[in-house]
């Protein structure tokens, strides 16, 4: 007795051609789904947004539900850089080095007003947005943003990852983006 694939709903899964006992899809969509649901974030937290991120990881909000349970504190083992809080200009080169050390594919979330735009600190010593030193994929607004906003940022990254072609990182546009940041 075969399994009727119409009776098995696949939530948030890739488009499939189904028949009795089989389902066909594109390998690119399967890889995107696997990547999106197995994110290894590297938290780069410097101030109050880091406290909100800690709440997001705790039991009430449980970031692990979204496939980001394992935090990585080594850039070589992370694929999502979460920058949270005020970044001083002296920290810019350090942040850039962490980004460069990450393996491809990699994504970046700027969490909070300070990481996104310098926040209320419009001074000579504060970097006015991390996008001055590294490319950013998702901005999470707030000062500090509540855990729900951070979860929303993770969901937006997951959507981006699911839709990203496997070869995007080898495209001329991506290489041009990195070159604009003077990253090889």
N, C-alpha and C positions, 0 to 999 in steps of 0.2 A: 504494500500500500504506500503510494507516494504522498509527499507533503504538498498541499496546495499552497503555492507561494502567495496567492491573493489573501490568504488567511493570516499571514505573518506580516504585520506592519513593521516597517523599518523606519523608525523616527530619526529625522535628521541624517539619513543615510544618502548615499549617492543615487542618482537616477539609475534604474536597472531595467533590463529586458528580462522578463521572467517567463519561465515555463515550468512544467512539472519536474521538480527536482533540480532546477538550476537557476542561476541568476547571473546575467552578464552586465558588466559595467566597464568603465575605463580605468586603467591602472592609476592614472593621474588623480582621479577622484578618490580612489581607495587610499592612496598615499596621503592626500590632503586631509581626509577624514582621520587617519591614524595620527598624523602630525598635530592636528588641531586638538585631539583628545589626549595628548601625551606631552604637554608643554612642561619644560623644566625652567621655571623662572629663577633669575638671579636678582634678588632684591638689593638695590643700591639706595639705601634709605639714610637720609642725613638729618631729618627733623620730624615734625609732627605728622606728616603723611605716613611715615614709617610706623607710627603707633596705630594709625587706621588700617594699615596693611596687616599688622599683627592681629587686629580684630577680625579682619577678613579671613585670615588663616585659621582662626579659632572655631570652636564647635558651632557657634550661633550661625555663622555665615558659611563656613566650611568650603574653602576654595578647592579642596580635594574633589568635590563633586564634579568639577569641570575638567578633571584630568591634569591638574597642576599641583598635585599633592607634594611632589618631591622638589623641595627647594634646592638649588645648587649654589654653592658659594665659591665655585670655581668657574671662571668664564669659559673654560674649555669644555665644560660639561653642561652648559646652559644654552638655551635657544631663545629665551625671552629676557631681555634686560628691562627691569622695572625701576625707573629712576623716580625716587620719591623725595621731595623736599628741596631745600635751598642748596644750590650748587654754587660754591664760590668759584671765581675765575681760576684760582690756583688748583681747583679740583677738575677743571675742564680737561687738561691733558691726561689725568688719571682715568677719567670717565671714557675718554676716547681710546685709551690703551685697553681698557676692559672690553670695549666694543670690538676692537680689532682682534683681540684674542679669542673672541667667540667664533665657533665654527658656523659655517653656512648650513642651512638657512638660519637666519636670526631675525628677531623682531624687537622693537623697542616701544615701550609705553612710558609716556611722561605723565606722572601722577601728581596732580595738584597744581596750583597756580605758580608756585616757585619753579618747579621743573619745566613748566610749560612756557612761562614768560618772565620769570624773575619775581613774580608776586608783588608784594608791597615793598620789596627791597630794591628800589630803583637807585642803586648806589654803584660806585666804581668797583666794588669788590665782588658783586654778585653777577653771575652769568645770567643774562636776560633771556633765558630759554635754552634748553639743552640742544635744540635744533641748530644752534650756532656751531656745535662741535660734532654732532652725530645725527644721522637721519632718524626721524621719529615716525612711527606707523600710526599710533593712537594717542590722543591727548585725553586725559581724564580731568575734567574741571573740578574746582572746589578748593576751599582753603580752610581746613583740609577736607578732601572729599570723603563722604561717608563710605562705609564698606560696600553699600549697594552700587555706588558709582564705580568703585574699583572692579566689582564683579561685572558690571556692564562693559568696562574696558576690556576685561578678559574675554567676554563674549564677542566683542567686536574684533579682537585679535583672532579668535577662533574662526569667525566668518571670513576674515581676510586670508587666513591660512588655508581654509577649505577651498577657496576660489583661486588661490595662487597657482599658476602653472609650475610644473616641476622645473622647467628650464628658464624661468624668469630671472633667476640669479645669474645666468650666463648671457642675458640679453644686453644689447648695447645701451639701452636706457638705464638699466641698473648700474652698469659699469660707469656710465656718465654721471649718475647720481653720486656714486662713491668718489669719483674723481673730483666732483664739486666740493667734497669735504676733504680732499687731498688724502684719500684712503685708497690703497692699492688692493 
